[in-house]
Amino acid sequence: MKKIILLNKDISYKKEIKNKKKYNSSHKIKNSKLKQMMKQYELYLFLLPAIIFVIIFLYAPMYGILVAFKDYKPVKGIFHSKWIGLKNFEIFFNSYSSKLIIKNTLILSLYKIIAGFPLPIILAILLHHLPSKRFKKVVQMTTYAPYFISTVVIIGMINILLAPDTGIINVILTSIGGESVFFMGKPEYFRHIYVWSDVWQTLGWSSVIYIAALSSVDPTYYEAAIVDGATLFQRIRYIDLPSIMPTAIILLILAVGQTLSIGFEKVYLMQNSSNINVSQIISTYVYRIGILKSNFELGTAIDLFNGIVNCILLVSVNKLSKKYTDASLF
């Protein structure tokens, strides 16, 4: 019995020593980190405005999510309005337009990803292998320029080009014996106009990151491939694509994570009574319900659903990427 008691005491004593060592080591690590922070305090001072901005404009307004679960009355405020749970979500999902809105958003977003994701990679590879540096710069400037045009101006340009009577597209159609088409008023053309005008606007800018990734590839790889008799296509396949694949996967994860968050401005400016059944998406519906009709609780609930779905998609795609490839966000 005495031996057992002594053994237990010995075990407890060893545990205490281990805990003390852990505490001391963690305390030393904390002190060393604090010392490093104090030595580099100027860098943290530079970060301070960004941290304050994020806290004030991103984290502080998050209490407004409560509106989605309440029968919100502006007079009573958020905290004193009646709690109704998931009723606002039920109203949205039971409405006749919910399925159509989600469908339109998914189709437009997936179309945008499928059409717009591979083209910047192709452009970056072509520019990387262009022999003429002057021509390369000209192409880069002409493809970058549309990105800096505002959305309102882009929609104005689209309306002018596709105008039924004076638009250059319809002028060409009528000159070759065709009929004038009201492109902006036909639902079947809305998605194509939206996606391909977006591809034209963002193609050059989206290729910048791939050009940067390709410029970091060791030139000796290309020299060795040329010595071995590799064709241009083989160099692209076995050197260029593997080198930019991690970057492409991360950008694809980010794009999928924003599947339901299509930009509001461009879609809203392209909407009209003729194409509303195709162009009505989550962001424009939230604006109409939440702002124009002052149904703040329903608009907040729909936007919260949008954010949750995007978060789930982002985490899921990131896990799949981490499982099957070496590239992931976290």
Secondary structure as UniProt FT lines:
FT   HELIX           2..39
FT   HELIX           41..54
FT   HELIX           55..59
FT   HELIX           60..69
FT   STRAND          70..71
FT   TURN            74..76
FT   TURN            78..80
FT   STRAND          82..83
FT   TURN            85..86
FT   HELIX           87..94
FT   TURN            96..97
FT   HELIX           98..116
FT   HELIX           118..128
FT   HELIX           133..144
FT   HELIX           145..148
FT   HELIX           151..161
FT   TURN            164..166
FT   HELIX           168..175
FT   TURN            176..177
FT   HELIX           183..185
FT   HELIX           187..206
FT   HELIX           208..215
FT   HELIX           219..227
FT   TURN            228..229
FT   HELIX           232..235
FT   HELIX           236..240
FT   HELIX           241..256
FT   TURN            257..260
FT   HELIX           264..270
FT   TURN            273..275
FT   HELIX           276..279
FT   HELIX           282..286
FT   HELIX           287..292
FT   HELIX           296..324
//
